Amino acid sequence: MIFTDSKSSNFRAEFEELLQRGKMDIAHVSAIVGNIISEIRTDKNKALKEHIAKFDNWTPIDDNDLKISTESMRTAYENIDEKLKKALHLSYDRIKAYHEKQKPKSWFDTEENGTILGQKVTAVDIAGLYIPGGKAAYPSSLLMNVIPAQVAGVENIVVCTPTPDNEPNELLLAACHLCGVDQVYKVGGASAIAAMAYGTENIPKVDVITGPGNIFVATAKKMVFGDVNIDMIAGPSEIGILADDSANASHLAIDLLSQAEHDEMASSILITPSQKLADEVKIELEAWLLKLPRQEIARKSIEDRGAIIVTSDMDEAIDLMNEIAPEHLEVATASPFEFLPFIKHAGAIFLGHNTPEAIGDYMAGPNHTLPTGGTAKFFSPLGVENFMKKTSIISFSQKAINEVGEECALIANTEGLTAHEQSVRVRLKK
């Protein structure tokens, strides 16, 4: 783990290392992913079954074996603990309520001369959702991807999730039933992205692909973009924390580890002007690590990709965090809203001592599919608009085209596009 002070002579070099955390070795896996995509496009289900045998350690009996039955999803839902079922319903309701506020509306504007301009907003016909299922299964990710698609009005939703050893996660199946999803396929990795992007005998071609995944999934999404739309190219999970001496060191330590336990490539970064707090967090990190079932993963993440930085003041801390542009940003200070106007780049901001990042993963309502690796400078969280498209509406009256037609024809003529020019002029009436 990097422990450093912003005043140290080699600080900038160490900080630049942190800024490179999002540089996934896409070039290294591009050839592999390209071959996978090519095989799926050519051989469809045949290639898909071969990939499943190779990567997920089981061989589908036939094409129908790729799909999870609605009966098994319903059974999984009926069998889960009632308290957990209640928790899933509460999470579903809160996520849906938040995303319903995001839904854009069509609009029209009429000018006095008879011009009508507007924008028609419609959902895509079919969405493909990738839900990770390798090292762990994430029913929360299913909720976070399905719900905004449903709020947008997508009528056809396809889910792909890897099932190593042909053992689907029962909680994930229960979440599928809760969401009313009936097209769930036991397909993972770049193969799943290719299958949804180009279609196979029984997996339909989709219009947009959303959802997080490993470097192979991220690379595949990048390579199929243009043939389909995607939400973002997301890498390993990360958390940044801005804190002052009012923060609880034990709380901060476990919050850092809440991302480190995801995988070894996760990043956990604390920036504070308090040397005392930094020292306390170091101690608490070790104490918490000894208690974690996923200690080995979390420890490697903290050691290889974690950092604690002590700054001269909070202004400097914020400037550094804006450079990092973390996926999740906690502001654990006495007056967190005071600093909000100065935070420019983060996927999601968690304000106050009682707002751990984990509350956003499951229950707060905003989406937890967020930009990583510094891409929060230009990407946004997954939302309803990812599943919608906008169409411009234009209608001119005779009076309206007479008012602006000459100028329009002049510009067309200047560009050397005579047909454009004449298509306007033939409609003008002197």
N, C-alpha and C positions, 0 to 999 in steps of 0.2 A: 504494500500500500504506500502511496506517496504521501508523506507528511512534509509540508513545506510552508514557508512564510513568503508572502508576496514581496518582502523586502530582500530576500536572499539573492545572491548574485546569479544563480543558475535557475531562478524561478521561471523565467519565460520559456526556457528550453523544456522544463518539466511540464509546464502548462500546455505547451504545443503538443506534447505527447497525448494529453487528455483530449485535446481537440481532434485528434486523429482516430478517436475510438469508433467513429462511424464508418471508417474505411474498411468495409468488409471486402474480403478477397474475392470479389465477383469475377475478376479476370481468371482466377484459378479454377473456378467451377463452371465458367461459361461454356466451355467445350462439352463438359459432361451434361449440363442442362440442355444445351442445344441438341445433343443426340437424343436425349429423352423426349424432347418436344417433337423432333422429327419422327421418331418411332411411333409416338402416339398419333400424329397426323396421318401417318401412312397405314399403320396396322390397327389403330383404334383399340378395341377391347382386347385383342390378342396381345398387343404390347402392354396394355394396362395390367393384364393378369401376370405376364412375365415379370413386370416391375414389382408387383405386389409380392410375388414369390421371392424375388431377390432382396427387396428392402424390408418387407414386413413379415417375412418368415412364415407365410402360408400361401396355399395355392387355391384360388377360387375354383369351385367345381364347374360352374358355367357362368354365363353373363348375369343370370339372376342372383347369383351368390354375391355380386358386388353391392347389392342394395340391401339396406337394413329395413326390415318390415315394420309397418306401422303398429302391428300387434306387439312386437318386442319393445317398441318405444312406449306403448301404453302400459304394458306389464311393468316395465322399469319404473314408470311414474307411480303406478299403484303400489309398488313395493318399497318406495323410499320412506324414510322416517317422517312422521307428520310434522315435526318441528322443522326439518330441512325443507319439506314441501312448502310450508308456510313461508320460510325464508326466501325460497325461490320465487314465490308469488309476490312477495313484497318487493323483491329486487325487480321483477318484471314490471310491476305497476309503476315504480319510481322511474325506471329507465324510459318507459313508454310516455309517462307524463312529461318528462324533460324533452324528449324528442318531438313530441307533438307541438311544442312551442317553436321548433325550428322550421316547420314545414312552410316553404315559400308559397306564395299565391300568384296566380295569373293576374294580370292587370291590363287595363286599356285606358288610353288618354285621347280625348277628342279635342281637336283645335277648331277655332271658329270657321276656318275655311273648308272644313269637311275632312281634314286629315284625321285618320284613326291610326294610332300607333299603340303597340302593346307587346306583351310577352305572355306566351302560353307555357305553363309549367306542367309537365307530365312525367309519370314514372317510367322507368325502363321496363321492357316487357319481361325480362328474365334476369335474375341476379344469381351469381355463384359465390358462395361463402366458404372460405377455407378456415377450418377450426383445427388448431394443433392438437396432436394426440400422441406424441412420441414419449418424451420423458414424463409427461403428466397430461391429464385431460382437463379441459377448461370449459365447463358448462357456462361460466360467466361470459366467455368470449362468444358463445353461441347467442346468448341473450343480446349482447352488445352489437352483434352483426345482424341478427334476424329482425329485431324490433325496429330499427330505423328503416329497414327495407319495407317492413309491413306498414309503418306510418306513412312512408312515401307513396304506398299504393301498389307496390310490386306484386303482381298476381302469381308469378312463378318463381319460386325460390329453390335453389339447389344447394345442398350442403355436401362438402367432401371433408372427410377426416380420416387420418391413418388409424388402422386398428392392428397393431402388432400382434402376431399369433392368432389373429382372427378373434380377438376378445374385445368387443366394444365396451367403452366405459358406461356403466349403468346410469350414472348420474347425468352424463351427457345425453343418453337416450331419453331420460326423464325430462330433461330440459327441452329436447326436440318435441316431445309430446305436448309439453306446456305451451310451446310456441306455435303448435299446429303445423309443424314442418313434416312433410310426407315424402320428400325426395332426399334421402340421406345415403351417401355412398361411402363404402369402406376403402377409400382411395386417399393416398397422402403424397406429400412432397411435390416435386416438379411435375410428376405424372398427373396429379390432380389438377394443377394449374393448366396444363396443356389440354387435358380432357375437357375442362370447362371452357377453355378459350376456343377450341376447335370442334368439340363434340365427338362422341363415339356412338356406337350402336344404341346405347341406352342412356348415356349422359348427354343432355342437350347442350348445345353451344349457348353461352350466356352473353349478355351485353356488358356486364361489369363484374369484376372479381374483387372481393374485399376480404380482409382478414390477415392476421399475422402469421409468421412462420420462420423457419430457419433460413440459412443463406441460400439453400437450393430453391426454396419457395420464393424468396425475395428476388433472386436472379431470374427465375422463370416469369414472375410477374413483370419484371422489367423488359424481358424479351418478347412477351406477348402483347405488351402495351401498344396500342395502335390498332391491333386486330380486335381488342376489347378495351374497355376502360378499366382502370384500377384505382384503388383508393390512395395508396402510397407505397413506397418501398421501405418497409420497416425492418430494422435490425434488432439486436439484443436490447432487452429492457434496461431502463436506467432511471436513477433518481438524483436530483440535486436538492440540497437543503441549504437555505439561508437562515442563520440563527444568531441570536444575540445571547447575552448571559442570563436572560430570563428563561431560556429553554432548559428542559430536563434532559440531561446527558443520556440517561438510560433509554428514554423514549426515542431520542435521535439515533442511537445505536441500533435499536431494533428496526427502526424505519429504514435505515441504510441496508440492513440485512434483508428486509422484505423484498428488495429487488435482487440482491446478491443471490438469494436462494433460487431464483428462476433458473439461471444457468451460469456457467463459468465465464461467459462473455459479457454478463451484465455489468453496468457501471454504477457506482454509488459514490457521490461526491458531496462533502460538507464544506461550506465556505462560511467562515465566521470571523469577526474581529476580536473574539475572545480566546486568548491562549488557554485560559483556565478551562473553558468549555471544551476546547479541542483535546486537551490532555485527558479530561474526564471521559470523553467519548471513546478515546483509544482503549481505555480500561474496560468500559462497558461493552465494547465490541467483542472482546475476548470472552467476557463473562457470558454474553448471550450466545456466542458461537458454540460454546460447550453444551448448550441446551437444545440445539437445533437438530432434528432428524436429518436434515439435508446439509449438515455441517460441512461435509467435504466440498460440495458444490459452492456453498456460500463463502467458505474460506478462500478457495481458489479465486473466486470473483473479486473479493475484497483485496487479496494480495496482489493480483495482476491488474485490476482495473479500478480499484478504489482510490480515493484521495481525501485528505483533510487539508484545507488551505486556511491559513490565518492571514487576515488582511489588516490594513491600517484602520479602516473604518467600514461602515456598512455600504457607503456609496461605492467604494472599490469592490466590495463583495458582489454587489448587484451588477456592476460593469463586467466582472469576470463571468458571472452566471449568464448574462446575456450573450456573451461569446460562446458559452457552452450550449445554450439553447436546449435544455434538457427535456426529455419526454415528460417526466413528472417533476414538479418543483414545489417543495414545501417551504413556506415562509413561517418559521417558528420564532417569532419576535414578540415583544410586548405590544407593539402596535402594527400588525401586519398590513392592514389596509393603507397605512401611511406610505408603504413602499410600492404598492400595486401600480401606481401610474408610471413608475420607472422601470418596471419589468416588461421588456419588449418581446422576449422570445421564450416560449415554453409551451409544451403540448397541453398541459393542465396545471393549474396553480391551486395549491392547497393552503389556505390561510388560517393561521392560528394554531395554538398548542393542542387543540382537540380535533385536528383534522389530518389524521395520518393518510398517506397515499392509499393504503388498503381500502379505506372507506369508498374511494373512487373506483376501485376495481370491481366492487360488488354491489354497492347499495346507494351511493349518492344520487345517481341518475345520469350525469354526463357520460359520454362514451369513453371506454378505457382503451380503445384502439387509437393509438396516438403516434405522432411522428417521433422518430428517434435519430440518434447520431448527428444532432445539430440541424436536422431538416425542419424543426419547428420554426426556423426562420422563414420558411415558405410553404410548408404543409400545415393543414388543419386537422383536428380530430375527425374521425369517422362520424358522419352525421346523415341526416335525411337527404341532403342535397347530393350526396354521393350516389344515390339511387334515382335521381331525377335529372331531367334535361330541360333546357329552355329553348323555346322556338319564338323567333321574332314575328310579330304581326304588323303588317303594313297595308293601309288602304288609303288611296288618294282620290279626292273628288276632282272634277274638271277644274274648279276654281283653284284647288290646291296645286295641281300640276302646272297650271298656267303661272302661278306665282313663283315657282322655283325651277321650272323646266328649262328655261334658257341657261341659267347658271349650271344646271346639271349637264346639259348638252355641251356646254363650253368645256367643262372639265373632261368629259368623254372624248371630245375632239382633240384636246391637248394631249391626251394619252394615246391618240392614234386609233381609237376604237370607234370606227365609223358606224357600225351597226348599233352600238350602244347609243351613240348620239342620235341617230335617226329614229330609234325605237321610242325616244322621248319626243323628238320634234313632231312626228306624225300625230301625236296626241294633243299638241298645242293648238289652241284656237285663238286667232287674233281678235 
